[in-house]
Amino acid sequence: MKFYNREVELQNLKAIEKSSHQSSKMTIVVGRRRIGKTTLIKKAYEKRVYLFISKKNEALLCEEFILIIQESLGVKIFGQIQTFRELFEYLMELAKTLSFTLVIDEFQEFLQINSTIYSDMQNIWDSYKDTTKMNLVLSGSIYSLMKKIFEDKKEPLFGRANNKIHLKPFSVVTLQEIIKEHIPEYSADDLLSFYMLTGGVAKYVEIFVDNRAFTLEQQLSLIFTNYSLFLEEGKNLLIEEFGKEYSTYFSILSLIASSKTSRSEMESILEKNIGGYLDRLENEYTIIKKVKPIFAKEGSRTVKYEIIDNFFNFWFRFIYKYRSTLEIENYEYVKNIVLRDYATYSGKFLEKYFVEQLKLSYAYSDIGSYWERGNQNEIDIVAVNEEQKTILIAEVKRNPKKIDLKALEEKASKLIAKYKTYNFAFRGFSLEDVK
């Protein structure tokens, strides 16, 4: 698959490389696995020293890295180097006379190999950075660990980075561009399922494109099959994040994906206090987020939770939930459940799609949803332009014939009464508006 979008990130990376010719610069690149961090870095820096941190003995890693450094920079390293501290200091010495880019991928894995490496790097970096010309790029996929390494005041590398790129999924605009390029005659449902199942994650997009899976049927046939990457994906990506308590985290995420979105609902099912788990899922792992009614007061307890990542939502709703069926390779059974539930399940992603479109219009100061106590008078989208004093009230349905603007206006009666100085507009969004 060709390289898409990422122009802003490329410009950022190239600009900091240029500034590193004067003094060394450190950049952090974070983002969930499969998002395209390594591809982005390699696209930005065709000439670089690329070191991947795998879980092996430090001396063996150094032996592997020495060969890469010699080949990449055309230098000869004499003597025996068995620690990364020695190797990093050698590279910083080299950067006094030679300007180059050093990429260290899966940087958080040093915690498993030798956690003192971060202190060693900090001391060496502080000593050399002003008199050297290294463009140091540190990339990591386990967000909680990368956040701890660079944002915890107690950690040695806190405050050392000059630049941080948090790589996000492809936008709906980019997904439209990709699908249009491959099947110009795509339907609205093709684009919706493409968005719903990939969530804009580069690796999943690439798999669908390479296999020409552009309809829901084709995509599900690719997911529910022997040797599918997708079946173990949530487990493979999240168990390392969550550690030994992963089963509790997985249970919470499975409930959220199945529309049990309030803390009280989840606690009644799990029969335990999950406040700490929810807090870590939101603030440490950034996998879920709180959703409050728009205009809710600070500290309001009217809270729902949702999974941020589209694919994780699907994985917990259909793959983790039916893992016993999938273990006996009854893929058709689960695929049929997805098809049965698709019209209902895809509805919330249709809402999410239009919210993203409205955000990309840059016409609003706040966008959210609205509901009153007891989930009464739920409104799918409320978009506010504070400066122009306008509020858009929108209902989202797959079928445009089911949109009732008069009923929508009645649902918004309390908002209309409260915000009398605002001009209100009412609109329905449906599959017909997916372009």
N, C-alpha and C positions, 0 to 999 in steps of 0.2 A: 504494500500500500504506500502511496506517495505521502510526503510530509504535508500536514495541513495546519493552518492557523498559526499559532504560537509566535507571530511576528513581534509582539510586544516583549515577550520573554527573550527572544533571540537578540533584539536590540539591546536589552538590558545586559545580557551576558557579554555581548561584544563590547559594549561601552565600558564595563568594568575591566575587561581584559586590556583595553587600551590604557585605562588609568593605572593598571598594574605595571606598566612600563616605567612608571616613575617610582612607585613603592608598592610593596606586596599588598594584595587584597584577598580577603576571605569571603566567599559566597556560600550560603547554605541553599540547597535545593531540596524541598520536601514535597511529599504528595503520596497518596496511597499507591500500593503496588499496582502495576499494569497501566499507570496513568501516562507514561511516556517520558519519565525524567531522563533516563539514559539516552534515549533517542534524541531528545532536545539538546542535551549536553554535547553529544557527538556531532550533531548538526551545527552547533555554534562553534565548536572547536575541532576542526579537522586535524590539526596538529596538537597533540596533547599527550601527556603521560597518564594512562588510565589504569588505576589500581582498584580491583574489586576485592572487598574484604569477605572472604569465605571463612567458615568456622574450621580453622586448622591451627596447628602449632605456630607460634609467632616466628620461630626460626625458619620454618618451612615457607611461611608467607613471605618473609624477607628474601629468601632464596628465589622465589618466584618473581618477586617485584624487581629484584636486581636485573634479571634478564630483560624484563619489560622496559626498565629505565635505560639500560644500555642500548637497546634497539631503538627506542623512541627518541632519545637525545643524542645518540651517536657518541656516547662517552664510554670509558672503560673504568669499571669500579674494581679497585685492588683491595686485598685484605678481606677479612671475614666480618660480615655484618649479620648479627643474629637478632637484633632488637629493632623495632620500628623507630625508637628514639634515635638510635644511631643513623638509621636510614633517612629519617626526616631532617636531621641536622645536616647530613651530607647534601641533601637536596637544597636546603636553605643556603648553605655555603655556595653551592653551584649557582644559585639564583643571584649571587652578587655580580656575576659577570654574564649570565645567560638568562634572558627573559623567556619563561615558558609557562604553560598551563598544567597544573597537577590536579587530576580528578581522583577523588577517593569515594568510591561507590559503596553503598550499604555501610556507611561510616559508623552507625550505632553498633555494629557487630563487634567492634573493639571491646565493648563491655564484657563480652563472653570470652575474649582472648586474653586481654590484659587491661584492666580498667585504669591503670596508672598512665597509660598512653596519653590520655587527655591532659593530665598535668604536665607530662613531658612536652607535649606539643605546645601547650600554653607558654611554658618557659622559653622554649626555642623560638616560637613565633614572636613573642614580645621582644626578644633580644635582636632578632634579625629583620623584622618586617619593614622597618624604615630605611634600611640600606640594601634591600634586595628587590627583585623584580619577578616575584612569583604570583601567578593567578591561581589561587587555591580554591577549588570547588569541592564542597563536601555534600554528598547526596545521601539521603536516607529514606526508607519506606515505612519504618515503624515510627509513626508520628509522635507517640507518647514519649519514646526514648529520645528522639531528636529534640523535642521540646525541652525535655529535662536537661540534656547536654548543653544546650545553648541559651535557655531562658531561665534556668534555676540559678539564682544568685549565689548559691553555694558551690556551683560547679565551676571548674577552672576555665572553661571556654566561654563562660557567660560574658556577653558584651564584646566579644572579639570579632564577630562577623561584621563586614561592611555592607553586606547585601543579603537579602533573603527573598527567595522565590518560592511561593507556595503554589505548586502547579495544580490547576483545577481541571475538571473534565471539559471536553469540547462543549461549546454552547449549542443551543438548538439551531442557530444560524449555520454553524459549521456542519452539523449533522445533516441539515437540509442540502448543503453544498455537496456533501459526500454522496448521499443517496441519489441526488439528481444527476450527478456525474455518471453513475453506474446504471440507474434505471430511470430515465427521464419521465417515464409514464407512471411513476410510483403513485400509490393512493395515500390518502390521509392516514389510514390505518397502518400502512407500511411504515410511514414516518413515525407514527406514535409508538408502534411496537419496537422500532429501532431505537428510539429515545428511551422507552421504558426498560428495555432489556440491557442496553449498553450503558445507559446513564452518561454517555459521552466519554467513557473510559477507553483510551486509545487501543489497548490490546483487544478488547472485546469487539470494538469497531473493526479492527484489522481482521479478526477471525471471521466475522460476518461477511466482510467485503471479499476476502480471499475465497470464501466458500459460496459467494453469491447468494447469501441467505438474506433476502430483503423482504420477504413476507413473514407473517407470524408463523405460519405452518413450517416454512423453511427454517426459521430461527429455532423453533421448538424441537424440530427434528435434529438439529445440530447440538442442542443442549442435552436432550434426553437420548443419549446413545452411549455405547461402550467407548471407553477411552476419551470421553468428553472432558475437557479442562474444567468446564463449569460445575460439574457435580461436586467436586471436592474444594471448589474455589473459596467459599466462605470459611470453611474449616482451615484450609491452608494459610489463608491470609490473616485470620483473626486469633487463632489459638496462641500464637507467639505473643501477640499484643496482650491477651487476657491472662495468660499463665494458668495456674492450677485451678482457678475459679471460673474457667471458661464456660462450664456447663450452666452456671447461674446467668452469666451474661448472655449466653445463647438463648436461654429460656425467655429472658426479658425481650430480646430482639425478636424472637419468634412471636411473642404476644403482640408487640407493637405492629409487626408486619401483618398480623391477623386482625388489626383494627381494635385491639385492646390498648388504647392509647393513654389512659389516665393511670396515675400511680395507684389509686385506690383499687381499680379493676385488677391491675397486675398483682398487687399485694394480696388481694382476696384469693386469687388463683394459686399463687406461689406460697401463700401462708408464711410470709416473712417480710421484714422491713427491707425495702430495696433502695432507700434514699441515697445511700452511699454509692451503690452501683450505678444509679441513674446519673448522679453527679459526675462520676468518673467517665461514663460513656459519653457524656456531653462535653466536659471540660478537659479531660485528659486524653481521651481517644478520639474525640470529635466525630463520633459515628451517629449520634442522635442530636436533636435540638429540641428545645422547648418551643411550643407554639401557644401564644396567648391571643385572645381576641384583640384586633387592632383597637387602639385607644384605651386598652386596659390600663388601670393604674399600676404604678410601681409596687411590686410586692403582691400583686393579685394572685390568688391561689387557683384561679381558673386556668388550668394548664393542661395541655396535651403534649405528647411526645411523638416525634416522627423520625424515621431513619432517613438520613440525608442522602445516602448513596442509593440510586435506583436499583442497581444490581443486587446489593445486599438485601434490599427490601424483598426483591423477587426470590432470592436464595432462601431467606428465612421463611417466606410465605409458602413456597412450593417444594423446595428441595430439602431443606432441613426438616420441615414438618412431615414429609413423606419419605424420610430416609430409609425406613424399614422396607418400604415397597421398592425403592430404588436399589437397595442392597440385593434383592432377589431379581434384579434386572427387569422388572415389569415397568419399563419406561413408557409404554403406550398408555398404561393406566393413569400415570401422573400427568402425562401430556394431555390426556382427555379432561382431567380435572382443570388444568390451566385453561383449556379452550372453553370449558363449561363456565368458568368464573371470569373469563376475560372481559366481558362487557362491563361488569361491575368493578373488577380490579383495576382496569385501565382508566376508569373514570378519574381517580385521584391523580394519575399521571397526566391526564389531559388538563386538569386544573394547574398542575405544576408547570406544564408546558406553556400555558398562557401567562402564568405569573412570570416565567423567565422572559417571555416575549415582551411583556410590559416593562420589566426591568431594563431590558436592552433598548427600549425606546427612550430612556433617560428623561421621561416626561413627568415622573412622580417623585415626591419626597418620601413617601412611605407606601408600602404595599403589604397587605396581609389578608387574613380572613376574619370573620366575625360570627359570634354566637352569643346568646344570652344564657342565663342560668338554666340548667337542665337541658342543655344543647338545643334550646329553642331558637327559632328565627335564624338558623344558620345561613350565612351568606358566603359563597365560595371565594370571591375576590372583592376587596375594597382597596382602591388605589387613590391616594391623596396627593394633590399638588397644593402644598401649603402656601406658596407664594401667590398663585392665581386663585386660591380659595375654591378649588373644584374637587369633587369626590366622584369617582367612578364606582358604581355598584354593579357587579357582574355575576351572572349565573352561568355555570358550565355544565353542559349535557352533551353526550355523544350525539343524540338525536335532536336537531334544532326544533322539531315540532313539540318537544316536551318543555321548552323554555316558556315561562309565563312571566312576562315583565311586570304585569299588574300585581301578581302575587309577590314578586321580588320587591316592588316598591312598598308593599305592606310590611314585609319583613324588616325593611329599613326604616320604619316609621320612627323609632326611637332615635336613630342617628339623624334623621331629617329634623326632628324636633330639637335635638341638642346642638346641631351645627347649622343654625338658621342663616348664618352669613355666607354659607358655601352654596355653590351651584352644584346640583346633583345630576349625574347622567346615569342611565340604566341601559345595560347591554347584555345580550346573551352571546356566549361563545360555544361553538359546537365543532364537530369533526369537519364541517364545511369550511371552517375558518383556519384549519391546519393546511398550510401551504408547503 
